[in-house]
Amino acid sequence: MIYRYFILCLAAVTLLIGIQAPNLLTQYQQRLAAQYAEAMVYYRDYQQLADQFYNGELERLIAAHKQSPEPAFQQEAKIIEKLVQRVARFEQQLQLQQQNYVQQLWALVWRHDDELLSGTLEQYSFNVPLNQQALATGALLALALVVLVDIITGLGKRTLRRRRSVQQRHR
């Protein structure tokens, strides 16, 4: 009987966590959009310089900065490189978020950008969105966890019964 109460509590907690998934995804996507927009402001400026002096090749602009006798320009090369890498990461994440809901959740769990996710979690605001997507996600996670616990418990009981029967035969 206590086992059933435990399973019910586990299912309720998992349901509440699952309901948060769409909200977390939305906040991650909003952070991604905002940081991408901010990075693009500076990126466009450097791209404009590259267009004007290096046939649009940012790599050549970076190389020119690295080869400059001025230490400030040499340091700026590192800043431009980091910006180019950051924009590329954000564009990859934006592509991953253009998929269906399940693929977006998968990408958030397994292919997220660490910087974006940690920022999202630090600033996360808990909501209880009672929309179809949130309820379905929570219910599916709760069901999957309950079934998994039941399977593991059933296998454990079965293993114990076999051991006891083997021990009784050897007596």
LINCOR-V985104 format. One record per backbone hydrogen bond with DSSP energy under -1.0 kcal/mol. CO is the residue of the C=O (numbers start at 1). NH is the residue of the N-H. Records with the same first field share a line. If there is no record, write none. Layout:
CO->NH ; NH
This chain:
1->5
2->6
3->7
4->8
5->9
6->10
7->11
8->12
9->13
10->14
11->15
12->16
13->17
14->18
15->19
18->21
20->24
21->25
22->26
23->27
24->28
25->29
26->30
27->31
28->32
29->33
30->34
31->35
32->36
33->37
34->38
35->39
36->40
37->41
39->43
40->44
42->46
43->47
44->48
45->49
46->50
47->51
48->52
49->53
50->54 ; 56
54->57
57->61
58->62
59->63
60->64
61->65
62->66
63->67
70->74
71->75
72->76
73->77
75->79
76->80
77->81
78->82
79->83
80->84
81->85
82->86
83->87
84->88
85->89
86->90
87->91
88->92
89->93
90->94
91->95
92->96
93->97
95->98
100->104
101->105
102->106
103->107
104->108
105->109
106->110
107->111
113->117
114->118
115->119
116->120
117->121
118->122
119->123
131->135
132->136
133->137
134->138
135->139
136->140
137->141
138->142
139->143
140->144
141->145
142->146
143->147
144->148
145->149
146->150
147->151
148->152
149->153
150->154
151->155
152->156
153->157
154->158
155->159
156->160
157->161
158->162
159->163
160->164
161->165
162->166
163->167
164->168
165->169
166->170
